Amino acid sequence: MKTTAFKPNRLRDRLFQQEDLNFLLTNRVPRIALTHFIGWFSKIEIPWVTRASIAVWKAFSDLDLSEARKSQFTSLHDCFIRELKPGMRPIDTDPQVLSSPCDAIVGACGAVQGVTVFQAKGFPYTLQDLLGDDKNANDQAKATAERYRDGCYVTLRLTSSMYHRFHAPHGCRVDRVNYISGDTWNVNPIALKRVERLYCKNERAVIRTRLDAGGHEITLVPVAAILVASIRLHFLNVLLHLKYRGPNEMHCDARFDKGAEMGWFQHGSTIIVFAPKGFALCAGIAEGTPIRMGQRLMTIAPG
């Protein structure tokens, strides 16, 4: 699998080389208030503000806009959710393969152990807690968790500078979305090693899809984080964000071809992909591996 090397950023690395400092600056702050502020600020359409904001962003990240469809942006938000030039993300056409729904760095992945998975070594969480309410996983979440017992999963972490739109991993139909409001902890590796059940605490959407291939059920869980608590799904007429008050369970009937755009994060975060028993990670998929949208992710269960 061809991967993309991410350019080092020395300024960022110097500032965040200490884990304690990184965790303090990205978590021990008024997370939700700061996220609301950035959501407002990013939509300011004043040219000099946009240019200055993007310049600061480049200084602290690996931001590369050479693949973007357009070169001028009306706001920081416009840059966050940028589209790419045609052909920048070829889609693997093998019908027996799920492609990556997004650009990412692979996090924890592999076999589901019963109904338990890991966000980092020594930090497990249960599918019921992730797929249901943080305080009391409901019967529907438990039933969904059972469908992925001993299945396969992969955590895909989007950094702030990456392409933020996500796409269908295979030809599929989406029939239900369950939105779960929550906190906005950072989802970087440092926080994942310190905050238990972090993904189960943060805002997230549980997207149930059924594949054209064999009718297998695949669930995608976009998880928001600090500065990024907002998820846009093209097939829903609402923006899912911290001030959204329901309904939380939304039935729908949306059909997607493999690689078709499903939505975007307002900034960047994480998507966790769950597949039933019989699916397997493709060769080269391992923690720390960079991957691009459309590249091989999982093989579909035989039959």
C-alpha positions as CSV (number, residue, x, y, z in Angstrom):
1,M,0.0,0.0,0.0
2,K,1.4,3.4,-1.0
3,T,1.5,5.7,2.0
4,T,2.1,9.4,2.3
5,A,4.9,10.8,4.5
6,F,3.9,13.8,6.6
7,K,6.4,16.6,6.7
8,P,8.0,17.4,10.1
9,N,7.1,20.8,11.6
10,R,9.9,21.8,13.9
11,L,8.1,24.8,15.6
12,R,5.2,22.6,16.5
13,D,7.5,19.8,17.7
14,R,9.5,22.1,19.9
15,L,6.4,23.4,21.6
16,F,4.7,20.1,22.1
17,Q,7.6,17.7,22.7
18,Q,6.6,17.5,26.4
19,E,3.6,15.3,27.0
20,D,2.5,17.1,30.1
21,L,2.6,20.5,28.4
22,N,0.7,19.1,25.3
23,F,-2.0,17.6,27.5
24,L,-2.3,20.8,29.6
25,L,-2.6,23.1,26.6
26,T,-5.0,20.9,24.6
27,N,-7.2,19.6,27.4
28,R,-7.0,21.5,30.7
29,V,-8.7,24.5,29.1
30,P,-12.4,25.4,28.8
31,R,-12.8,22.9,25.9
32,I,-16.4,23.5,25.0
33,A,-16.3,27.3,25.3
34,L,-13.1,27.3,23.2
35,T,-14.7,25.0,20.6
36,H,-17.7,27.4,20.3
37,F,-15.4,30.3,19.9
38,I,-13.4,28.7,17.1
39,G,-16.6,27.7,15.4
40,W,-17.6,31.4,15.3
41,F,-14.2,32.7,14.5
42,S,-13.5,30.3,11.7
43,K,-16.5,31.7,9.7
44,I,-15.4,35.3,9.8
45,E,-15.2,36.4,6.1
46,I,-12.6,39.2,6.3
47,P,-9.7,38.6,3.8
48,W,-6.9,39.7,6.1
49,V,-8.3,37.6,9.0
50,T,-8.5,34.6,6.8
51,R,-4.9,35.1,5.4
52,A,-3.5,35.6,8.9
53,S,-5.3,32.6,10.3
54,I,-4.1,30.3,7.6
55,A,-0.6,31.6,8.0
56,V,-0.6,30.8,11.8
57,W,-2.2,27.4,11.0
58,K,0.7,26.6,8.6
59,A,3.2,27.6,11.2
60,F,1.9,25.1,13.7
61,S,1.0,22.2,11.4
62,D,1.8,20.4,8.2
63,L,-0.9,22.2,6.2
64,D,-0.4,21.7,2.4
65,L,-3.0,23.4,0.2
66,S,-1.5,22.3,-3.1
67,E,-4.1,19.6,-3.6
68,A,-7.1,22.0,-2.9
69,R,-9.6,22.6,-5.7
70,K,-9.3,26.4,-5.1
71,S,-6.4,28.6,-4.0
72,Q,-8.4,31.4,-2.3
73,F,-10.7,30.9,0.7
74,T,-13.4,33.1,2.0
75,S,-12.8,32.1,5.7
76,L,-10.8,29.7,7.9
77,H,-13.8,27.4,7.8
78,D,-13.8,27.4,4.0
79,C,-10.2,26.2,4.2
80,F,-11.0,23.6,6.8
81,I,-13.6,21.9,4.6
82,R,-11.8,22.4,1.3
83,E,-12.5,20.1,-1.6
84,L,-9.6,18.5,-3.5
85,K,-8.7,18.7,-7.2
86,P,-10.3,15.8,-9.3
87,G,-8.2,12.6,-9.2
88,M,-6.3,13.5,-6.0
89,R,-7.7,10.4,-4.2
90,P,-8.1,7.4,-6.5
91,I,-10.6,4.8,-5.1
92,D,-9.6,1.2,-4.8
93,T,-12.1,-0.6,-7.1
94,D,-11.7,-4.1,-5.7
95,P,-15.3,-5.2,-4.8
96,Q,-13.9,-7.4,-2.0
97,V,-12.2,-4.4,-0.2
98,L,-13.4,-1.6,2.0
99,S,-11.5,1.6,1.2
100,S,-10.5,4.1,3.8
101,P,-13.3,6.7,4.3
102,C,-10.8,9.5,5.0
103,D,-7.2,10.7,5.1
104,A,-5.8,9.6,8.4
105,I,-3.2,8.1,10.6
106,V,-4.2,4.6,11.7
107,G,-4.7,4.3,15.5
108,A,-5.7,1.3,17.5
109,C,-7.0,-1.5,15.2
110,G,-7.4,-5.2,14.8
111,A,-9.8,-7.8,16.2
112,V,-12.7,-6.9,18.5
113,Q,-12.2,-8.9,21.7
114,G,-15.7,-10.0,22.4
115,V,-17.3,-6.5,22.5
116,T,-14.2,-4.7,23.8
117,V,-11.8,-2.6,21.8
118,F,-8.9,-0.3,22.7
119,Q,-8.3,3.4,22.2
120,A,-4.7,2.9,23.3
121,K,-2.7,0.1,25.0
122,G,-4.2,-0.5,28.4
123,F,-7.3,1.7,27.7
124,P,-10.2,-0.5,26.7
125,Y,-13.8,0.5,26.1
126,T,-16.9,-1.4,25.2
127,L,-18.9,-1.1,22.0
128,Q,-22.1,-0.6,24.1
129,D,-20.6,2.5,25.7
130,L,-19.4,3.9,22.4
131,L,-22.6,3.2,20.4
132,G,-25.0,4.3,23.2
133,D,-25.3,7.1,25.7
134,D,-22.2,7.6,27.9
135,K,-24.2,7.1,31.1
136,N,-26.5,4.2,30.2
137,A,-25.9,2.2,27.0
138,N,-29.4,1.4,25.6
139,D,-30.7,-1.9,24.3
140,Q,-30.2,-0.8,20.7
141,A,-26.6,-0.1,21.4
142,K,-26.2,-3.5,23.0
143,A,-27.8,-5.2,20.1
144,T,-25.5,-3.3,17.6
145,A,-22.5,-4.2,19.7
146,E,-23.4,-7.9,19.5
147,R,-23.3,-7.7,15.7
148,Y,-19.6,-6.8,15.9
149,R,-18.7,-9.3,18.5
150,D,-15.2,-10.7,17.6
151,G,-15.3,-8.6,14.5
152,C,-12.8,-6.1,13.2
153,Y,-12.2,-2.4,13.8
154,V,-9.8,0.4,12.8
155,T,-9.4,3.9,14.3
156,L,-8.6,6.6,11.8
157,R,-7.3,9.8,13.3
158,L,-7.4,13.0,11.2
159,T,-4.9,15.6,12.1
160,S,-5.8,19.3,11.8
161,S,-4.0,19.8,8.5
162,M,-5.6,16.9,6.7
163,Y,-8.4,16.7,4.1
164,H,-11.5,16.7,6.4
165,R,-14.2,15.2,4.2
166,F,-15.1,11.6,4.6
167,H,-16.5,9.1,2.0
168,A,-18.3,5.8,1.6
169,P,-15.9,2.9,2.1
170,H,-18.0,0.7,-0.3
171,G,-21.2,0.9,-2.2
172,C,-23.8,1.0,0.6
173,R,-27.0,2.4,2.0
174,V,-27.3,4.4,5.2
175,D,-30.5,3.7,7.1
176,R,-29.9,5.2,10.5
177,V,-27.8,7.8,12.4
178,N,-27.7,8.1,16.1
179,Y,-26.2,11.4,17.3
180,I,-24.7,11.5,20.8
181,S,-23.7,14.8,22.3
182,G,-20.8,15.0,24.7
183,D,-17.4,16.5,25.6
184,T,-14.6,17.8,23.4
185,W,-11.5,16.1,24.7
186,N,-8.5,16.2,22.3
187,V,-8.1,12.8,20.6
188,N,-4.4,12.9,20.1
189,P,-2.3,9.9,21.3
190,I,-1.2,11.7,24.5
191,A,-4.8,12.2,25.6
192,L,-5.8,8.7,24.5
193,K,-3.2,7.3,27.0
194,R,-4.5,9.4,29.9
195,V,-8.3,9.7,29.6
196,E,-10.2,6.5,30.0
197,R,-13.0,5.7,27.6
198,L,-12.3,9.0,25.8
199,Y,-14.2,8.2,22.7
200,C,-17.2,7.3,24.8
201,K,-17.2,10.7,26.4
202,N,-16.9,12.9,23.3
203,E,-19.6,14.1,20.8
204,R,-20.1,11.5,18.1
205,A,-22.4,10.1,15.4
206,V,-23.1,6.4,14.9
207,I,-23.8,5.8,11.2
208,R,-25.2,2.4,10.3
209,T,-24.6,1.3,6.7
210,R,-25.4,-1.9,4.8
211,L,-23.0,-2.9,2.0
212,D,-24.1,-3.8,-1.5
213,A,-21.7,-6.7,-1.2
214,G,-23.4,-9.4,0.8
215,G,-25.6,-7.1,2.8
216,H,-23.0,-6.8,5.5
217,E,-23.6,-4.1,8.2
218,I,-20.7,-1.7,8.7
219,T,-20.8,1.1,11.3
220,L,-18.9,4.3,11.0
221,V,-18.4,6.4,14.2
222,P,-17.2,10.0,13.5
223,V,-15.9,11.3,16.9
224,A,-15.6,15.1,17.4
225,A,-12.9,16.7,19.5
226,I,-11.8,20.1,20.8
227,L,-12.2,22.9,18.2
228,V,-14.1,20.4,15.9
229,A,-17.5,19.6,17.6
230,S,-19.5,19.8,14.5
231,I,-20.3,17.1,11.9
232,R,-22.1,17.7,8.5
233,L,-23.8,14.7,6.8
234,H,-25.0,15.4,3.3
235,F,-28.1,13.1,3.7
236,L,-29.4,14.9,6.8
237,N,-30.8,18.4,6.7
238,V,-29.3,19.3,10.1
239,L,-25.8,20.2,11.3
240,L,-24.8,17.9,14.2
241,H,-23.1,20.1,16.9
242,L,-23.0,20.7,20.6
243,K,-26.1,22.9,20.6
244,Y,-28.2,20.4,18.7
245,R,-31.1,19.2,20.8
246,G,-32.6,16.3,18.8
247,P,-34.0,14.1,17.6
248,N,-31.0,12.0,18.4
249,E,-32.0,8.9,16.4
250,M,-32.6,9.7,12.7
251,H,-33.8,7.2,10.2
252,C,-32.9,7.8,6.6
253,D,-32.5,6.1,3.3
254,A,-29.3,7.4,1.5
255,R,-27.5,5.4,-1.2
256,F,-23.8,5.9,-1.8
257,D,-21.4,4.5,-4.4
258,K,-17.9,3.5,-3.2
259,G,-15.9,6.7,-2.6
260,A,-18.9,9.1,-2.7
261,E,-18.7,11.9,-0.3
262,M,-20.8,11.5,2.8
263,G,-19.9,14.6,4.8
264,W,-17.2,16.4,6.7
265,F,-15.9,17.5,10.0
266,Q,-15.7,21.2,10.6
267,H,-12.0,20.8,11.4
268,G,-10.6,17.2,11.9
269,S,-10.9,14.4,14.4
270,T,-11.5,10.6,14.3
271,I,-13.6,8.0,12.5
272,I,-13.8,4.5,13.9
273,V,-14.9,1.7,11.4
274,F,-16.5,-1.5,12.7
275,A,-17.1,-4.6,10.7
276,P,-18.5,-8.0,11.6
277,K,-16.6,-11.2,12.1
278,G,-14.8,-12.5,9.0
279,F,-13.5,-9.1,7.9
280,A,-9.8,-8.5,8.2
281,L,-7.4,-5.6,8.0
282,C,-5.6,-5.3,4.7
283,A,-1.8,-5.8,4.5
284,G,0.1,-2.7,5.8
285,I,-2.7,-1.4,8.0
286,A,-1.1,-1.0,11.4
287,E,-1.0,1.6,14.2
288,G,0.9,4.7,13.1
289,T,0.5,4.1,9.4
290,P,-0.6,7.0,7.3
291,I,-3.4,6.3,4.9
292,R,-5.3,8.3,2.3
293,M,-9.0,8.2,1.5
294,G,-9.7,5.5,-1.1
295,Q,-6.8,3.2,-0.2
296,R,-7.4,-0.4,0.9
297,L,-8.5,-0.7,4.5
298,M,-10.3,-4.1,5.1
299,T,-11.2,-7.2,3.2
300,I,-14.8,-8.2,3.1
301,A,-15.9,-11.5,4.8
302,P,-16.2,-14.4,2.4
303,G,-19.8,-15.1,1.3
